[in-house]
Amino acid sequence: MITTGRSESINAFIKRFVFSLIYLTDFMKQVIANLKPVSLNTKSPLEKQASEVLTPFTFKKFQEEFARTTMYTVK
């Protein structure tokens, strides 16, 4: 069980985004956009697209792996 204070905090956070006519997808986009702005390391269209569809955690992992691609040697 969570404490009353924590429950009220979560409830207040959600109320900033939710009203009776909002779709769940729009709600999630608003929440994700407000959690953490992402910064692009390259000008790659792939990285830009990934930033729009991945969660911040997953996008960070993607960027790490994407940066490693320049280290691979193809023979």
C-alpha positions in Angstrom: 0.0 0.0 0.0 1.1 3.5 -0.7 0.8 6.3 1.7 -2.0 8.9 1.5 0.5 11.7 0.7 2.1 9.8 -2.2 -1.4 8.8 -3.5 -2.5 12.5 -3.4 0.7 13.5 -5.2 0.2 11.0 -8.0 -3.4 12.0 -8.3 -2.5 15.7 -8.5 0.0 14.9 -11.2 -2.5 13.0 -13.3 -5.2 15.7 -12.9 -2.9 18.2 -14.7 -3.3 16.2 -17.9 -6.7 14.5 -17.7 -10.1 15.9 -18.3 -13.3 14.2 -19.5 -12.7 14.5 -23.2 -9.1 13.4 -23.5 -8.1 10.2 -25.3 -5.7 7.8 -23.5 -3.1 8.1 -26.4 -3.1 11.9 -26.1 -2.7 11.6 -22.3 0.3 9.4 -22.7 1.9 11.7 -25.2 1.5 14.6 -22.8 2.9 12.7 -19.9 5.9 11.4 -21.9 6.6 14.9 -23.4 6.7 16.4 -19.9 8.8 13.8 -18.3 12.1 14.6 -20.0 13.0 16.4 -23.2 15.3 14.4 -25.4 18.4 15.7 -27.2 19.5 14.3 -30.5 23.2 13.4 -30.8 23.2 13.1 -34.6 21.1 14.5 -37.5 20.0 11.0 -38.4 16.4 10.6 -39.4 16.5 7.2 -37.7 17.4 8.8 -34.4 14.7 11.5 -34.8 12.1 8.9 -35.4 13.2 6.8 -32.5 13.0 9.8 -30.2 9.3 10.2 -31.2 8.2 6.6 -30.5 10.5 5.2 -27.8 10.3 5.9 -24.0 13.1 8.1 -22.6 14.8 5.0 -21.1 14.6 3.0 -24.3 15.7 6.0 -26.4 18.8 6.5 -24.2 19.7 2.8 -24.7 19.1 3.2 -28.5 21.4 6.3 -28.6 24.2 4.3 -26.8 23.9 1.5 -29.3 23.6 3.8 -32.2 26.8 5.6 -31.2 28.6 2.2 -31.1 27.8 1.5 -34.8 30.6 3.8 -35.9 33.0 1.5 -34.1 32.2 -1.6 -36.0 34.4 -2.7 -38.9 32.9 -4.3 -42.0 35.2 -6.5 -44.0 
